[in-house]
Amino acid sequence: MLKPPAFLLSAIMFALPAPASVLTSYQEAGCTYEGGVGKDGKPAGKGIWRCRDGRGYAGSFKNGRFDGQGVYTVAAGREVFLEPFNSDSTKFRNMALSGTFKKGLAHGRFSVSQNGETLFIMKCENGMIKEVKLPKNK
């Protein structure tokens, strides 16, 4: 009977994904996070952040912040200020904003859609909207 080398067993253990954690009242009351966490207990890797007011984010996290590819969604309800989008973010009602985040802020190209239809494309730098264009198919 062949025995697998000990290093193979440990390699398999480290290759398995870490169990998901659930953090309640994450960032503010009424918001939860579910997904990977780092050694510091903050969101890291892939995860989902949801708030009772309808805001949400599904994507990559680093050091507890949105970082990498993700989709930020906004409910149609009351006006809310969106931290990743510093300028006039209260206008993003009932929309999904898909793009890249860096250190918790929108940074790069974003596709903004409503009910599955792309409304416009925008470019952001450190959370500030710098450019807005209509999609080419409009």
N, C-alpha and C positions, 0 to 999 in steps of 0.2 A: 504494500500500500504506500503510495506516494504522499508525502506531507507537503502542503504548500509552504514556501518559505515565509518566515515571520514578517518580512518587510512587505510581502504581497498583501497579507491580511491588513496591515496598518495602512497601506496605500489605498485599499478598498474603503476602509473606514473614513479616511480623510476625503475621499472622492464623493462620498454620499452628501447630499445637500443637508444643511443644518435645518433643524426643525423650525417651523415658523413660530414667531412670538406674536402676542397680541398686547399692545400698549394702549391703555385707556386714558382719556384726557390728554392725548398727545398733542402738543403745541398749544392747545387751548381746550377749555371745557367743551364737551359735546363732539369732540373729534377722536377717532381711534386709528390706530395703525396696526396692520397685520402683514407680517413678512419677516425677512431676514433682519437680524440685528448683529452689530459688531460687539467686540469685547467690552466696549464702553456702555453697552445697553441701548445704544441709539440705532435707529434704522440704518441698515447697510445692505446693499444688493437690491433685489427686487422686492417690491411691496405695494400695498394699497393703503392710502390714507383717506378716510371718509369723515364728513362732518354732518351733523343733524340738519344744518341749514342747506344741504344739497351740494356743497363743494366736495370735490374729491380729486385724487391724483392716483394714477396707477403707473408705475414705472420704476426707474432706478433711484436709489438713495445712496448718499455717502455722508458720513459724519452727521446723520440725523436730518439732512436736508435733501431736497429734490436735486438730483445730480445725474445727468445723462438723459437718455430718451424717456419720454413719458407723455401721458395725456392728462391734462387738467380739465375737469368738468365743472360747470357752474349751473345751478338750478335756475328756474325761471322766477323764483320767489323774490324776496326783498333784495335791495341793492347791497352788495358786499364789496369791500375792498380786497383785492387779490394781491397778496404780497409778491408773488413772482412777477406780476405785471404792474409796475408802479404808476403808469400814466393812464388815467381814465378807465380803470379796470371795472368800474361799476356798470359799464355798457355791455359787458360780456354775459348777458343773461341767457340761460338755456343754451349754452354753447360748449363745445369741446375744443380745446386748444392742444394740438399735438405738435411736439417739437423737442428741443434740447434745453435742458436746464443746467446751470453751473452755479454751485454754491448757494442753491435755494432760489435763484432768480432765472427768469426766462432769458436765454442767450442763444441767438441764432434764428433760423428760419422756423416759422410756425404756420401750420395749416389750421384755420379756424372754421369749424363746421357746426351746422345746426340740423338736427334730424337727418344726419348722414350726408348732407349736401355741403360742399365746401363753399363758404361765403367769401372768404378772402385769405390772402397769404400775407404774413407780416414778418418783419425782421426786427429782432429785439437785441439790445445790448445792455447787459446788467439790469434787466427788468424794465428798461425803457423802450417803448415802441419807437423805432426809427424810420420804418417804411411800411406802407400798406399798399397792396396791389390786389386787383381782382384776379381770380384764376383764369388761365388761358382759355378754358372751355366756355367762358361766359361771354 
